[in-house]
Amino acid sequence: MDASPSPAAAPSTPGHGPAPGASAAPGHRPAPDGSQPPSGPPPVPGHLPAPGPPAGQPGPFPPVFPPAPVPASRLRRIAAPAGVMAGVLGAFALVGSVDPNEPGHYPVCPLLRLTGIYCPGCGGLRSAYAVAHGDLGTAFGSNAPAVIGYGIFAVVWVLWTVRAAAGKPVRFALRPVHWWAIGAVLLIFTVVRNLPFGSALAP
């Protein structure tokens, strides 16, 4: 009688998987390289595993998308234009309470004192005093560009406040041609108000 062991009883060589003919456990199949699959029930088709932290990092996953920023309230959006208007109104209140037509309250223009020539800003305080008291005719006669500037500021401030309250960006950019135009107007105004026929524009 042959006493050699049966193939099912032959020992397996280390590192080469189970012996030929040996049956694997139900639900487990050895990998081609001889490694054993992880223990546990086989994955269900179409089922994704629950998310977990990365290897070596305890705790939940960080958020994929950062939280949306909280929009500022309407009061905070109009805080800047309100602060600017408060400063302008405070300046007009100061000038309106201290008459610049009386000497000694404000410093004299250095160009006027040294040369007797009116600069573009001469009469600006008197025009602001007249505007504070509601006398637009006198204000325009004291310094016409200053009164026009007050009106432009009022329009820009209203647009700024409306857009800020609506949460829209506000941009006011002047090109070089605009600055050249403003400088040319002020230069012509200065020359005309110092000539005899332009005395109506002198303060």
C-alpha positions in Angstrom: 0.0 0.0 0.0 1.3 3.5 -0.9 1.9 5.5 2.4 2.4 8.9 0.8 0.1 11.6 2.1 -2.8 12.7 0.1 -2.7 16.1 -1.7 -5.3 17.5 0.7 -3.1 16.8 3.7 0.2 18.1 2.2 1.5 21.1 4.2 1.7 24.4 2.5 4.9 26.1 1.8 5.4 29.3 3.7 4.7 32.4 1.6 3.0 30.4 -1.2 -0.6 30.4 0.0 -2.7 27.3 0.9 -1.9 23.8 -0.3 -3.3 22.8 -3.7 -6.7 21.4 -3.4 -7.5 23.0 -0.1 -10.8 24.8 -0.1 -10.9 28.5 1.0 -13.3 29.7 3.6 -16.7 30.8 2.2 -16.7 34.4 1.1 -12.9 34.6 1.0 -10.6 34.1 -2.0 -6.9 34.3 -1.7 -5.3 37.1 -3.7 -3.0 36.1 -6.6 0.1 37.2 -4.7 -0.8 34.8 -1.9 -1.9 37.6 0.6 -5.1 37.0 2.6 -8.0 39.4 2.2 -9.2 41.3 5.3 -11.7 39.5 7.5 -15.3 40.6 7.7 -18.3 40.4 5.5 -17.8 41.1 1.8 -18.8 44.6 0.5 -22.3 45.0 -0.7 -22.4 46.1 -4.4 -23.5 49.7 -4.8 -22.9 50.6 -1.1 -20.3 53.2 -0.2 -18.5 53.0 3.1 -19.2 55.7 5.6 -16.8 58.6 5.5 -14.2 58.7 8.2 -11.0 60.6 9.1 -7.8 60.1 7.1 -5.3 57.6 8.3 -3.4 59.0 11.2 -5.7 62.0 11.7 -8.3 61.5 14.4 -11.5 63.5 14.3 -14.0 64.4 11.6 -13.1 65.6 8.2 -12.6 69.4 7.7 -15.4 71.1 5.7 -14.9 70.8 2.0 -16.3 74.3 1.4 -15.8 77.2 3.9 -19.0 78.7 5.3 -20.5 81.6 3.4 -19.6 85.0 4.9 -22.4 86.7 6.8 -23.6 89.8 4.9 -23.2 93.1 6.7 -26.3 94.8 7.9 -27.6 97.9 6.1 -26.5 100.1 9.0 -23.0 98.9 8.8 -22.9 99.3 5.0 -23.9 103.0 5.3 -21.7 103.7 8.2 -18.9 105.2 6.0 -21.1 107.7 4.0 -22.9 108.6 7.2 -19.6 109.4 8.9 -18.4 111.5 6.0 -21.7 113.5 6.0 -21.4 114.0 9.8 -18.0 115.5 9.4 -19.1 117.8 6.5 -22.2 119.0 8.5 -20.0 119.6 11.5 -17.6 121.8 9.4 -20.5 123.7 8.0 -22.0 124.2 11.5 -18.6 125.6 12.7 -18.3 128.0 9.8 -21.9 129.0 10.1 -21.5 129.9 13.8 -18.3 131.9 13.3 -18.7 134.6 10.6 -15.7 134.7 8.3 -16.7 138.1 7.1 -15.5 139.5 10.4 -11.7 139.8 10.5 -9.7 137.9 13.1 -11.7 134.6 13.1 -9.8 132.8 10.3 -6.2 133.1 8.9 -5.9 135.3 5.8 -4.9 133.8 2.4 -1.0 134.1 2.1 -1.2 134.8 -1.6 -3.7 137.6 -1.1 -1.7 139.1 1.8 1.6 139.1 -0.1 0.4 140.0 -3.7 -3.2 141.2 -3.4 -4.2 138.4 -5.9 -7.2 136.3 -5.2 -6.5 132.5 -5.4 -9.1 130.0 -6.4 -10.0 129.3 -2.8 -10.5 132.9 -1.7 -14.0 133.4 -0.5 -14.6 129.7 0.1 -15.3 130.2 3.8 -17.7 133.1 3.1 -19.5 130.9 0.5 -19.8 128.1 3.1 -21.1 130.6 5.6 -23.7 131.8 3.2 -24.7 128.2 2.3 -25.1 127.4 5.9 -27.6 130.3 6.2 -29.4 129.5 3.0 -28.1 132.4 1.0 -27.1 130.7 -2.3 -26.8 134.0 -4.2 -24.2 135.4 -1.8 -22.4 132.1 -1.7 -22.1 131.9 -5.5 -20.8 135.5 -5.6 -18.2 134.7 -2.9 -16.8 131.6 -4.7 -18.7 130.1 -7.6 -16.5 126.9 -7.9 -16.9 126.2 -4.2 -20.7 126.2 -4.6 -20.6 124.0 -7.6 -18.3 121.7 -5.6 -20.9 121.5 -2.8 -23.5 120.4 -5.3 -21.3 117.8 -6.9 -20.5 116.4 -3.4 -24.2 116.2 -2.5 -24.9 114.2 -5.7 -22.0 111.9 -5.2 -22.9 111.3 -1.6 -26.5 110.4 -2.4 -25.3 107.9 -5.0 -22.7 106.5 -2.6 -25.3 106.0 0.2 -27.9 104.4 -2.1 -25.4 101.9 -3.6 -23.9 101.2 -0.2 -27.3 100.5 1.3 -28.0 98.0 -1.6 -24.7 96.2 -1.0 -23.2 97.3 -4.4 -19.6 98.4 -4.8 -18.9 102.1 -5.1 -16.1 103.4 -7.3 -15.4 107.0 -8.2 -12.3 107.3 -10.4 -11.2 110.4 -12.2 -9.0 110.1 -15.3 -6.1 112.4 -16.0 -8.2 114.3 -18.5 -10.7 115.1 -15.8 -8.0 116.5 -13.5 -6.6 118.6 -16.4 -10.1 120.0 -17.1 -10.6 120.9 -13.4 -7.2 122.6 -13.3 -8.0 124.6 -16.5 -11.4 125.8 -15.1 -9.8 126.9 -11.8 -7.0 128.7 -13.7 -9.5 130.6 -15.9 -11.6 131.4 -12.9 -8.6 132.8 -11.0 -7.5 135.0 -13.9 -11.0 136.3 -14.6 -11.8 137.2 -11.0 -8.6 139.3 -10.7 -9.4 141.3 -13.8 -11.6 144.5 -13.7 -14.4 143.0 -15.8 -14.5 139.9 -13.5 -14.8 141.8 -10.2 -18.2 140.2 -9.7 -16.5 136.9 -9.1 -14.2 138.4 -6.5 -15.1 137.8 -2.8 
